[in-house]
């Protein structure tokens, strides 16, 4: 693939993403499910930020991001995602703590080690049911190893890793608490309506009757399947329709079945494609690591997150067609972050660092992002990244601040990660991987 072809595909994906966003905005239709998901996300983020400030954690942003990213379309999926996030973060922190002191002051070892971790992470992200845990583990290991450069020594590296784990755990538990309250609150309200208002009328006749209908309506779970902060588990179109994933259809006796599975089965990604994606991740992470080592790249955390998250693709792709979903995801991420950055940074001086004003602005931005995320016009990932970038702007590490520089550095890191990934895609475009043999039919 030539550079001209790649950028032509990028331009086409950008036009498609903007058209999808335009359709979503023109078809703006608030609903109970979409509003409730926005409320859940807002409460989760607010609780995570409050807990991080109360515990005087260093990087409040990571707690806020965890509070937002873990929320899923149904309760069981949220719990599963929470477990993956915590397990992956703890494992990555341990790896980074052990490897960081050995590579921190040796550039010739630091860059290759970072590339290997990136490659292993992306290979398994596209192969394992624990994809989200792999992604968080790889990202955390990379961050801890980068931090080990500035504070060489096992003790300082371990302290940073411990804080990172604490921030993720605080945000994740905040989300689990909010999701639990909404889940059991909806069930309690459903039972209350049945016992007080509906149950007597449902005793006549046959079939589920109004009892089952009331249960189905009252127990509709709000929310939408989130892509990772990181990546899609499904295609953009199916992700946009995930708002109904939490609903259940009553059985004949009006009882609710078990929660739907958190990870529906999907066609496995071929090993040839996983090898290609791993090579691209290795090159992109090596470029970022070299920039960190020699150019002091700002916002390197977001650069690494972007490079890995964009390479987490829907299952069932093939090497010949993989660039299309990758570029679609990249452009939607860029558009969402750019819009949130422009709007958020413009609003910051108006807030003047007042907590109430910042919270109101944050609530409006996150709610708008959640609304687009749960739409059906193909702009789901734009909305998700808009909400995340809005968090970047307003949730800073020194309480509430009107200083735009931390947000600008984070946004610069996102686009640096995209540039590194595009360079890696161009560099690997000449490679042709042998197709995996088809199973005998």
C-alpha positions as a Markdown table, in Angstrom:
| # | Residue | x | y | z |
|---|---|---|---|---|
| 1 | Unk | 0.0 | 0.0 | 0.0 |
| 2 | Unk | 1.4 | 3.4 | -1.0 |
| 3 | Unk | 1.2 | 6.5 | 1.2 |
| 4 | Unk | -1.2 | 8.1 | -1.3 |
| 5 | Unk | -3.6 | 5.1 | -1.0 |
| 6 | Unk | -3.4 | 5.2 | 2.8 |
| 7 | Unk | -4.2 | 8.9 | 3.0 |
| 8 | Unk | -7.0 | 8.5 | 0.5 |
| 9 | Unk | -8.5 | 5.8 | 2.7 |
| 10 | Unk | -8.0 | 8.1 | 5.7 |
| 11 | Unk | -9.8 | 11.0 | 4.0 |
| 12 | Unk | -12.7 | 8.7 | 3.0 |
| 13 | Unk | -13.0 | 7.3 | 6.5 |
| 14 | Unk | -13.0 | 10.9 | 7.9 |
| 15 | Unk | -15.8 | 12.0 | 5.5 |
| 16 | Unk | -17.8 | 8.9 | 6.5 |
| 17 | Unk | -17.3 | 9.6 | 10.2 |
| 18 | Unk | -18.4 | 13.2 | 9.9 |
| 19 | Unk | -21.4 | 12.2 | 7.8 |
| 20 | Unk | -22.4 | 9.7 | 10.5 |
| 21 | Unk | -22.0 | 12.3 | 13.2 |
| 22 | Unk | -24.1 | 14.8 | 11.2 |
| 23 | Unk | -26.9 | 12.2 | 10.9 |
| 24 | Unk | -26.7 | 11.5 | 14.6 |
| 25 | Unk | -26.9 | 15.1 | 15.6 |
| 26 | Unk | -29.8 | 15.8 | 13.1 |
| 27 | Unk | -31.6 | 12.7 | 14.6 |
| 28 | Unk | -31.1 | 13.8 | 18.2 |
| 29 | Unk | -33.8 | 11.9 | 20.1 |
| 30 | Unk | -33.4 | 11.7 | 23.8 |
| 31 | Unk | -34.8 | 8.5 | 25.4 |
| 32 | Unk | -35.1 | 7.0 | 28.8 |
| 33 | Unk | -32.4 | 4.4 | 28.2 |
| 34 | Unk | -29.9 | 6.9 | 26.7 |
| 35 | Unk | -30.5 | 9.5 | 29.5 |
| 36 | Unk | -30.1 | 6.8 | 32.2 |
| 37 | Unk | -26.8 | 5.7 | 30.7 |
| 38 | Unk | -25.6 | 9.3 | 30.7 |
| 39 | Unk | -26.6 | 9.6 | 34.4 |
| 40 | Unk | -24.9 | 6.4 | 35.4 |
| 41 | Unk | -21.7 | 7.5 | 33.6 |
| 42 | Unk | -21.8 | 11.0 | 35.2 |
| 43 | Unk | -22.3 | 9.6 | 38.7 |
| 44 | Unk | -19.6 | 7.0 | 38.3 |
| 45 | Unk | -17.1 | 9.7 | 37.1 |
| 46 | Unk | -18.1 | 12.1 | 39.9 |
| 47 | Unk | -17.7 | 9.4 | 42.6 |
| 48 | Unk | -14.4 | 8.4 | 41.2 |
| 49 | Unk | -13.1 | 12.0 | 41.2 |
| 50 | Unk | -14.4 | 12.7 | 44.7 |
| 51 | Unk | -12.8 | 9.5 | 46.0 |
| 52 | Unk | -9.4 | 10.2 | 44.3 |
| 53 | Unk | -9.4 | 13.7 | 45.7 |
| 54 | Unk | -10.3 | 12.4 | 49.2 |
| 55 | Unk | -7.5 | 9.9 | 49.0 |
| 56 | Unk | -5.1 | 12.5 | 47.6 |
| 57 | Unk | -4.2 | 10.3 | 44.6 |
| 58 | Unk | -1.7 | 11.8 | 42.2 |
| 59 | Unk | -3.4 | 11.3 | 38.9 |
| 60 | Unk | -7.1 | 11.9 | 39.3 |
| 61 | Unk | -7.6 | 11.6 | 35.6 |
| 62 | Unk | -6.9 | 7.8 | 35.6 |
| 63 | Unk | -9.6 | 7.3 | 38.3 |
| 64 | Unk | -12.1 | 9.3 | 36.3 |
| 65 | Unk | -11.3 | 7.4 | 33.1 |
| 66 | Unk | -11.7 | 4.1 | 34.9 |
| 67 | Unk | -15.1 | 5.2 | 36.3 |
| 68 | Unk | -16.3 | 6.0 | 32.8 |
| 69 | Unk | -14.7 | 3.2 | 30.8 |
| 70 | Unk | -16.0 | 0.3 | 32.9 |
| 71 | Unk | -19.7 | 1.1 | 32.5 |
| 72 | Unk | -21.4 | -1.4 | 30.2 |
| 73 | Unk | -24.8 | -2.2 | 28.8 |
| 74 | Unk | -25.7 | -4.7 | 31.4 |
| 75 | Unk | -24.7 | -5.4 | 35.0 |
| 76 | Unk | -22.8 | -8.6 | 34.5 |
| 77 | Unk | -20.8 | -7.1 | 31.7 |
| 78 | Unk | -19.8 | -4.2 | 33.9 |
| 79 | Unk | -18.6 | -6.6 | 36.6 |
| 80 | Unk | -16.6 | -8.6 | 34.1 |
| 81 | Unk | -15.0 | -5.4 | 32.6 |
| 82 | Unk | -14.2 | -4.2 | 36.1 |
| 83 | Unk | -12.5 | -7.5 | 36.9 |
| 84 | Unk | -10.5 | -7.4 | 33.6 |
| 85 | Unk | -9.4 | -3.8 | 34.2 |
| 86 | Unk | -8.2 | -4.5 | 37.8 |
| 87 | Unk | -6.5 | -7.8 | 36.9 |
| 88 | Unk | -4.8 | -6.3 | 33.8 |
| 89 | Unk | -3.6 | -3.2 | 35.7 |
| 90 | Unk | -2.1 | -5.2 | 38.6 |
| 91 | Unk | -0.3 | -7.6 | 36.2 |
| 92 | Unk | 1.0 | -4.8 | 34.0 |
| 93 | Unk | 2.2 | -2.8 | 37.1 |
| 94 | Unk | 4.1 | -5.9 | 38.3 |
| 95 | Unk | 5.8 | -6.4 | 35.0 |
| 96 | Unk | 6.7 | -2.8 | 34.6 |
| 97 | Unk | 8.0 | -2.6 | 38.2 |
| 98 | Unk | 10.3 | -5.6 | 37.6 |
| 99 | Unk | 11.5 | -4.6 | 34.1 |
| 100 | Unk | 11.6 | -0.8 | 34.5 |
| 101 | Unk | 14.7 | -0.5 | 36.6 |
| 102 | Unk | 16.6 | -2.7 | 34.2 |
| 103 | Unk | 15.7 | -0.7 | 31.1 |
| 104 | Unk | 15.2 | 2.8 | 32.4 |
| 105 | Unk | 18.8 | 4.0 | 32.0 |
| 106 | Unk | 19.7 | 1.8 | 28.9 |
| 107 | Unk | 18.1 | 3.2 | 25.7 |
| 108 | Unk | 19.4 | 0.3 | 23.7 |
| 109 | Unk | 17.3 | -2.0 | 25.9 |
| 110 | Unk | 14.4 | 0.4 | 26.7 |
| 111 | Unk | 13.1 | 0.8 | 23.1 |
| 112 | Unk | 13.2 | -2.9 | 22.1 |
| 113 | Unk | 11.6 | -3.9 | 25.4 |
| 114 | Unk | 8.8 | -1.5 | 24.9 |
| 115 | Unk | 8.3 | -2.7 | 21.4 |
| 116 | Unk | 8.1 | -6.3 | 22.5 |
| 117 | Unk | 5.5 | -5.5 | 25.2 |
| 118 | Unk | 3.4 | -3.6 | 22.6 |
| 119 | Unk | 3.6 | -6.5 | 20.1 |
| 120 | Unk | 2.7 | -9.2 | 22.7 |
| 121 | Unk | -0.2 | -7.0 | 24.0 |
| 122 | Unk | -1.8 | -6.4 | 20.6 |
| 123 | Unk | -1.4 | -10.0 | 19.5 |
| 124 | Unk | -3.3 | -11.2 | 22.5 |
| 125 | Unk | -5.8 | -8.4 | 22.5 |
| 126 | Unk | -7.0 | -9.7 | 19.2 |
| 127 | Unk | -6.9 | -13.3 | 20.2 |
| 128 | Unk | -8.0 | -13.7 | 23.9 |
| 129 | Unk | -11.4 | -13.6 | 25.7 |
| 130 | Unk | -9.4 | -11.6 | 28.2 |
| 131 | Unk | -8.7 | -8.9 | 25.6 |
| 132 | Unk | -9.5 | -6.0 | 27.9 |
| 133 | Unk | -7.2 | -7.3 | 30.6 |
| 134 | Unk | -4.4 | -7.8 | 28.1 |
| 135 | Unk | -4.8 | -4.2 | 26.9 |
| 136 | Unk | -4.8 | -2.7 | 30.3 |
| 137 | Unk | -1.8 | -4.9 | 31.3 |
| 138 | Unk | 0.2 | -3.9 | 28.3 |
| 139 | Unk | -0.6 | -0.2 | 28.7 |
| 140 | Unk | 0.2 | -0.2 | 32.4 |
| 141 | Unk | 3.5 | -2.0 | 31.9 |
| 142 | Unk | 4.5 | 0.5 | 29.2 |
| 143 | Unk | 3.7 | 3.5 | 31.4 |
| 144 | Unk | 5.5 | 2.1 | 34.4 |
| 145 | Unk | 8.6 | 1.4 | 32.3 |
| 146 | Unk | 8.5 | 5.0 | 30.9 |
| 147 | Unk | 8.2 | 6.4 | 34.4 |
| 148 | Unk | 11.2 | 4.3 | 35.5 |
| 149 | Unk | 13.4 | 6.5 | 33.3 |
| 150 | Unk | 12.7 | 9.6 | 35.4 |
| 151 | Unk | 13.0 | 7.9 | 38.8 |
| 152 | Unk | 15.4 | 4.9 | 38.4 |
| 153 | Unk | 15.4 | 2.4 | 41.2 |
| 154 | Unk | 13.0 | -0.3 | 42.3 |
| 155 | Unk | 11.4 | 1.6 | 45.1 |
| 156 | Unk | 10.4 | 4.7 | 43.1 |
| 157 | Unk | 9.1 | 2.6 | 40.2 |
| 158 | Unk | 7.1 | 0.5 | 42.7 |
| 159 | Unk | 5.6 | 3.6 | 44.2 |
| 160 | Unk | 4.4 | 4.9 | 40.9 |
| 161 | Unk | 3.0 | 1.5 | 39.9 |
| 162 | Unk | 1.2 | 1.3 | 43.2 |
| 163 | Unk | -0.4 | 4.7 | 42.7 |
| 164 | Unk | -1.4 | 3.7 | 39.2 |
| 165 | Unk | -3.1 | 0.6 | 40.5 |
| 166 | Unk | -4.8 | 2.6 | 43.3 |
| 167 | Unk | -6.2 | 5.1 | 40.8 |
| 168 | Unk | -7.6 | 2.4 | 38.5 |
| 169 | Unk | -9.1 | 0.5 | 41.5 |
| 170 | Unk | -10.8 | 3.6 | 42.9 |
| 171 | Unk | -12.4 | 4.5 | 39.6 |
| 172 | Unk | -13.4 | 0.9 | 38.8 |
| 173 | Unk | -15.0 | 0.4 | 42.2 |
| 174 | Unk | -16.9 | 3.7 | 41.9 |
| 175 | Unk | -18.4 | 2.4 | 38.6 |
| 176 | Unk | -19.2 | -1.0 | 40.1 |
| 177 | Unk | -21.0 | 0.8 | 43.0 |
| 178 | Unk | -23.0 | 3.0 | 40.7 |
| 179 | Unk | -23.9 | 0.1 | 38.4 |
| 180 | Unk | -24.9 | -2.1 | 41.4 |
| 181 | Unk | -27.2 | 0.6 | 42.8 |
| 182 | Unk | -28.9 | 1.1 | 39.5 |
| 183 | Unk | -29.2 | -2.6 | 38.8 |
| 184 | Unk | -30.8 | -3.5 | 42.1 |
| 185 | Unk | -32.7 | -0.3 | 42.2 |
| 186 | Unk | -34.4 | -1.1 | 38.9 |
| 187 | Unk | -35.2 | -4.6 | 40.2 |
| 188 | Unk | -36.7 | -3.3 | 43.4 |
| 189 | Unk | -38.8 | -0.8 | 41.5 |
| 190 | Unk | -40.0 | -3.5 | 39.2 |
| 191 | Unk | -41.1 | -5.7 | 42.0 |
| 192 | Unk | -42.7 | -2.7 | 43.8 |
| 193 | Unk | -44.8 | -1.8 | 40.7 |
| 194 | Unk | -45.8 | -5.4 | 40.2 |
| 195 | Unk | -46.9 | -5.9 | 43.8 |
| 196 | Unk | -48.7 | -2.6 | 44.3 |
| 197 | Unk | -50.2 | -1.7 | 40.9 |
| 198 | Unk | -49.9 | -4.4 | 38.3 |
| 199 | Unk | -50.0 | -7.8 | 39.9 |
| 200 | Unk | -53.8 | -7.9 | 40.7 |
| 201 | Unk | -54.7 | -7.1 | 37.1 |
| 202 | Unk | -52.4 | -9.7 | 35.7 |
| 203 | Unk | -54.1 | -12.7 | 37.4 |
| 204 | Unk | -56.8 | -13.0 | 34.8 |
| 205 | Unk | -56.4 | -14.5 | 31.4 |
| 206 | Unk | -53.5 | -16.5 | 30.0 |
| 207 | Unk | -50.0 | -15.8 | 29.0 |
| 208 | Unk | -47.6 | -13.3 | 30.6 |
| 209 | Unk | -50.1 | -10.5 | 30.5 |
| 210 | Unk | -49.3 | -7.0 | 31.9 |
| 211 | Unk | -47.1 | -8.4 | 34.6 |
| 212 | Unk | -44.5 | -9.6 | 32.2 |
| 213 | Unk | -44.9 | -6.4 | 30.2 |
| 214 | Unk | -44.3 | -4.3 | 33.2 |
| 215 | Unk | -41.3 | -6.4 | 34.2 |
| 216 | Unk | -39.8 | -6.1 | 30.7 |
| 217 | Unk | -40.3 | -2.3 | 30.8 |
| 218 | Unk | -39.1 | -1.7 | 34.3 |
| 219 | Unk | -36.0 | -3.9 | 34.1 |
| 220 | Unk | -34.7 | -2.5 | 30.8 |
| 221 | Unk | -31.0 | -1.9 | 31.6 |
| 222 | Unk | -29.6 | 1.4 | 30.5 |
| 223 | Unk | -26.3 | 1.9 | 28.9 |
| 224 | Unk | -24.3 | 0.9 | 25.9 |
| 225 | Unk | -21.5 | -1.5 | 25.2 |
| 226 | Unk | -18.4 | 0.6 | 25.4 |
| 227 | Unk | -15.6 | 0.2 | 23.1 |
| 228 | Unk | -11.9 | 0.5 | 25.3 |
| 229 | Unk | -10.8 | 3.3 | 26.0 |
| 230 | Unk | -10.0 | 1.8 | 24.3 |
| 231 | Unk | -11.4 | -0.2 | 21.4 |
| 232 | Unk | -14.4 | -1.8 | 19.8 |
| 233 | Unk | -15.6 | -5.2 | 20.7 |
| 234 | Unk | -17.9 | -5.0 | 17.8 |
| 235 | Unk | -18.2 | -3.0 | 14.6 |
| 236 | Unk | -19.2 | 0.7 | 14.8 |
| 237 | Unk | -22.7 | 0.0 | 13.5 |
| 238 | Unk | -23.4 | -2.8 | 16.0 |
| 239 | Unk | -21.8 | -0.8 | 18.8 |
| 240 | Unk | -24.2 | 2.0 | 18.1 |
| 241 | Unk | -27.2 | -0.2 | 18.6 |
| 242 | Unk | -26.0 | -1.7 | 21.9 |
| 243 | Unk | -28.4 | 0.3 | 23.9 |
| 244 | Unk | -30.9 | -2.5 | 23.8 |
| 245 | Unk | -28.3 | -5.2 | 24.8 |
| 246 | Unk | -29.4 | -5.0 | 28.4 |
| 247 | Unk | -33.1 | -5.6 | 27.8 |
| 248 | Unk | -34.6 | -9.0 | 28.4 |
| 249 | Unk | -37.7 | -10.7 | 27.0 |
| 250 | Unk | -39.9 | -12.2 | 29.7 |
| 251 | Unk | -40.6 | -15.9 | 29.7 |
| 252 | Unk | -44.2 | -17.2 | 29.7 |
| 253 | Unk | -44.5 | -17.0 | 33.4 |
| 254 | Unk | -43.2 | -13.4 | 33.4 |
| 255 | Unk | -39.8 | -14.2 | 34.9 |
| 256 | Unk | -36.6 | -12.6 | 33.7 |
| 257 | Unk | -33.9 | -14.9 | 32.3 |
| 258 | Unk | -30.3 | -14.7 | 33.4 |
| 259 | Unk | -28.3 | -11.7 | 32.2 |
| 260 | Unk | -27.1 | -12.0 | 28.6 |
| 261 | Unk | -23.5 | -13.1 | 28.1 |
| 262 | Unk | -21.0 | -10.2 | 28.3 |
| 263 | Unk | -18.9 | -11.4 | 25.4 |
| 264 | Unk | -21.0 | -12.9 | 22.5 |
| 265 | Unk | -19.1 | -15.4 | 20.4 |
| 266 | Unk | -17.4 | -14.1 | 17.4 |
| 267 | Unk | -15.3 | -15.4 | 14.5 |
| 268 | Unk | -11.6 | -15.6 | 15.6 |
| 269 | Unk | -9.1 | -13.3 | 14.1 |
| 270 | Unk | -6.7 | -15.2 | 11.9 |
| 271 | Unk | -3.1 | -15.7 | 13.3 |
| 272 | Unk | -1.7 | -14.0 | 10.1 |
| 273 | Unk | -3.6 | -10.9 | 10.9 |
| 274 | Unk | -2.6 | -11.0 | 14.6 |
| 275 | Unk | 1.1 | -11.2 | 13.5 |
| 276 | Unk | 0.6 | -8.2 | 11.2 |
| 277 | Unk | -1.1 | -6.1 | 13.9 |
| 278 | Unk | 1.6 | -7.1 | 16.5 |
| 279 | Unk | 4.4 | -6.0 | 14.1 |
| 280 | Unk | 2.6 | -2.7 | 13.5 |
| 281 | Unk | 2.2 | -2.2 | 17.3 |
| 282 | Unk | 5.9 | -3.0 | 17.8 |
| 283 | Unk | 7.0 | -0.4 | 15.3 |
| 284 | Unk | 4.6 | 2.3 | 16.6 |
| 285 | Unk | 5.5 | 1.7 | 20.2 |
| 286 | Unk | 9.2 | 1.7 | 19.3 |
| 287 | Unk | 8.8 | 5.1 | 17.6 |
| 288 | Unk | 6.9 | 6.5 | 20.6 |
| 289 | Unk | 9.5 | 5.1 | 23.1 |
| 290 | Unk | 12.4 | 6.5 | 21.0 |
| 291 | Unk | 10.6 | 9.9 | 21.0 |
| 292 | Unk | 10.2 | 9.7 | 24.8 |
| 293 | Unk | 13.8 | 8.7 | 25.3 |
| 294 | Unk | 15.4 | 11.3 | 22.9 |
| 295 | Unk | 12.9 | 14.0 | 22.3 |
| 296 | Unk | 11.0 | 14.1 | 25.6 |
| 297 | Unk | 7.6 | 13.5 | 23.9 |
| 298 | Unk | 4.8 | 15.1 | 25.9 |
| 299 | Unk | 1.6 | 13.2 | 26.6 |
| 300 | Unk | 3.4 | 9.9 | 25.9 |
| 301 | Unk | 0.8 | 8.0 | 27.9 |
| 302 | Unk | -2.0 | 8.9 | 25.5 |
| 303 | Unk | 0.3 | 8.1 | 22.5 |
| 304 | Unk | 0.8 | 4.6 | 23.7 |
| 305 | Unk | -2.9 | 4.1 | 24.7 |
| 306 | Unk | -3.9 | 5.3 | 21.2 |
| 307 | Unk | -1.5 | 3.0 | 19.3 |
| 308 | Unk | -2.7 | -0.1 | 21.2 |
| 309 | Unk | -6.4 | 0.8 | 21.4 |
| 310 | Unk | -6.7 | 1.5 | 17.6 |
| 311 | Unk | -5.2 | -1.9 | 16.9 |
| 312 | Unk | -7.9 | -3.7 | 19.0 |
| 313 | Unk | -10.2 | -4.6 | 16.1 |
| 314 | Unk | -13.4 | -6.5 | 15.6 |
| 315 | Unk | -12.9 | -10.2 | 15.3 |
| 316 | Unk | -13.0 | -12.0 | 12.0 |
| 317 | Unk | -10.9 | -9.4 | 10.0 |
| 318 | Unk | -8.3 | -10.4 | 7.3 |
| 319 | Unk | -5.0 | -8.9 | 6.4 |
| 320 | Unk | -6.3 | -7.7 | 3.0 |
| 321 | Unk | -9.2 | -5.7 | 4.5 |
| 322 | Unk | -7.9 | -4.8 | 7.9 |
| 323 | Unk | -6.9 | -1.2 | 7.1 |
| 324 | Unk | -10.5 | -0.1 | 6.6 |
| 325 | Unk | -11.8 | -0.7 | 10.2 |
| 326 | Unk | -8.5 | 0.4 | 11.6 |
| 327 | Unk | -8.7 | 3.8 | 9.8 |
| 328 | Unk | -12.4 | 4.1 | 10.6 |
| 329 | Unk | -11.6 | 3.7 | 14.3 |
| 330 | Unk | -8.6 | 6.1 | 14.0 |
| 331 | Unk | -10.6 | 8.9 | 12.3 |
| 332 | Unk | -13.5 | 8.5 | 14.7 |
| 333 | Unk | -11.1 | 8.8 | 17.6 |
| 334 | Unk | -9.5 | 11.8 | 16.1 |
| 335 | Unk | -12.8 | 13.6 | 15.4 |
| 336 | Unk | -14.2 | 12.9 | 18.9 |
| 337 | Unk | -11.1 | 14.1 | 20.7 |
| 338 | Unk | -10.6 | 17.1 | 18.4 |
| 339 | Unk | -14.1 | 18.3 | 18.9 |
| 340 | Unk | -14.0 | 17.8 | 22.7 |
| 341 | Unk | -10.6 | 19.5 | 22.9 |
| 342 | Unk | -11.7 | 22.6 | 21.0 |
| 343 | Unk | -15.0 | 23.0 | 22.9 |
| 344 | Unk | -13.5 | 22.0 | 26.3 |
| 345 | Unk | -10.4 | 24.2 | 26.1 |
| 346 | Unk | -12.6 | 27.2 | 24.9 |
| 347 | Unk | -14.8 | 26.7 | 28.0 |
| 348 | Unk | -12.0 | 26.4 | 30.5 |
| 349 | Unk | -11.3 | 30.1 | 31.0 |
| 350 | Unk | -15.0 | 30.7 | 31.6 |
| 351 | Unk | -15.0 | 28.2 | 34.4 |
| 352 | Unk | -12.2 | 30.0 | 36.3 |
| 353 | Unk | -11.4 | 26.9 | 38.3 |
| 354 | Unk | -14.7 | 26.9 | 40.2 |
| 355 | Unk | -15.7 | 23.4 | 41.1 |
| 356 | Unk | -19.4 | 23.8 | 40.5 |
| 357 | Unk | -19.0 | 25.3 | 37.1 |
| 358 | Unk | -16.4 | 22.7 | 36.1 |
| 359 | Unk | -18.7 | 19.9 | 37.2 |
| 360 | Unk | -21.6 | 21.4 | 35.2 |
| 361 | Unk | -19.5 | 21.7 | 32.1 |
| 362 | Unk | -18.1 | 18.2 | 32.6 |
| 363 | Unk | -21.6 | 16.8 | 33.1 |
| 364 | Unk | -22.9 | 18.4 | 29.9 |
| 365 | Unk | -19.9 | 17.2 | 27.8 |
| 366 | Unk | -20.0 | 13.6 | 29.1 |
| 367 | Unk | -23.8 | 13.4 | 28.7 |
| 368 | Unk | -23.6 | 14.6 | 25.1 |
| 369 | Unk | -20.8 | 12.1 | 24.4 |
| 370 | Unk | -22.8 | 9.3 | 25.9 |
| 371 | Unk | -25.9 | 10.3 | 23.9 |
| 372 | Unk | -24.0 | 10.1 | 20.6 |
| 373 | Unk | -22.3 | 6.9 | 21.8 |
| 374 | Unk | -25.6 | 5.2 | 22.2 |
| 375 | Unk | -27.0 | 6.4 | 18.9 |
| 376 | Unk | -27.7 | 4.3 | 15.8 |
| 377 | Unk | -26.1 | 6.4 | 13.0 |
| 378 | Unk | -22.6 | 4.9 | 13.1 |
| 379 | Unk | -20.9 | 7.6 | 15.2 |
| 380 | Unk | -20.8 | 5.6 | 18.4 |
| 381 | Unk | -17.0 | 5.7 | 18.8 |
| 382 | Unk | -17.0 | 9.5 | 18.1 |
| 383 | Unk | -19.3 | 10.0 | 21.0 |
| 384 | Unk | -17.2 | 7.8 | 23.3 |
| 385 | Unk | -14.0 | 9.5 | 22.5 |
| 386 | Unk | -15.7 | 12.9 | 22.8 |
| 387 | Unk | -16.7 | 12.0 | 26.4 |
| 388 | Unk | -13.2 | 10.7 | 27.2 |
| 389 | Unk | -11.5 | 13.8 | 25.8 |
| 390 | Unk | -13.9 | 16.0 | 27.8 |
| 391 | Unk | -12.7 | 14.2 | 30.9 |
| 392 | Unk | -9.1 | 14.9 | 29.8 |
| 393 | Unk | -9.8 | 18.6 | 29.6 |
| 394 | Unk | -11.7 | 19.1 | 32.9 |
| 395 | Unk | -10.4 | 16.4 | 35.2 |
| 396 | Unk | -6.9 | 17.5 | 36.1 |
| 397 | Unk | -4.5 | 16.4 | 38.8 |
| 398 | Unk | -4.6 | 19.7 | 40.8 |
| 399 | Unk | -8.3 | 19.7 | 41.6 |
| 400 | Unk | -10.2 | 22.0 | 39.3 |
| 401 | Unk | -8.0 | 24.3 | 37.1 |
| 402 | Unk | -8.5 | 26.6 | 34.2 |
| 403 | Unk | -5.0 | 25.8 | 32.9 |
| 404 | Unk | -5.4 | 24.2 | 29.4 |
| 405 | Unk | -1.9 | 22.9 | 29.1 |
| 406 | Unk | -2.4 | 19.5 | 30.7 |
| 407 | Unk | -5.3 | 18.9 | 28.3 |
| 408 | Unk | -3.4 | 20.1 | 25.3 |
| 409 | Unk | -0.5 | 17.8 | 26.1 |
| 410 | Unk | -2.8 | 14.8 | 26.4 |
| 411 | Unk | -4.5 | 15.6 | 23.1 |
| 412 | Unk | -1.0 | 16.1 | 21.5 |
| 413 | Unk | -0.1 | 12.6 | 22.7 |
| 414 | Unk | -3.2 | 11.1 | 21.1 |
| 415 | Unk | -2.3 | 12.6 | 17.7 |
| 416 | Unk | 1.3 | 11.6 | 18.2 |
| 417 | Unk | 0.2 | 8.0 | 18.7 |
| 418 | Unk | -1.9 | 8.1 | 15.5 |
| 419 | Unk | 1.1 | 9.5 | 13.6 |
| 420 | Unk | 3.3 | 6.7 | 14.9 |
| 421 | Unk | 0.7 | 4.1 | 14.0 |
| 422 | Unk | 0.3 | 5.5 | 10.5 |
| 423 | Unk | 4.1 | 5.3 | 10.0 |
| 424 | Unk | 4.0 | 1.7 | 11.2 |
| 425 | Unk | 1.2 | 0.8 | 8.8 |
| 426 | Unk | 3.2 | 2.3 | 5.9 |
| 427 | Unk | 6.3 | 0.5 | 6.9 |
| 428 | Unk | 4.5 | -2.9 | 7.0 |
| 429 | Unk | 2.5 | -2.4 | 3.8 |
| 430 | Unk | 5.0 | -4.3 | 1.8 |
| 431 | Unk | 4.9 | -7.4 | 4.0 |
| 432 | Unk | 2.8 | -10.3 | 2.8 |
| 433 | Unk | 2.0 | -12.9 | 5.4 |
| 434 | Unk | 1.2 | -16.4 | 4.4 |
| 435 | Unk | -2.5 | -17.2 | 4.8 |
| 436 | Unk | -3.4 | -19.7 | 7.4 |
| 437 | Unk | -4.5 | -23.0 | 6.0 |
| 438 | Unk | -8.2 | -23.4 | 6.0 |
| 439 | Unk | -9.6 | -26.3 | 8.0 |
| 440 | Unk | -10.6 | -29.3 | 5.8 |
| 441 | Unk | -14.3 | -29.2 | 5.0 |
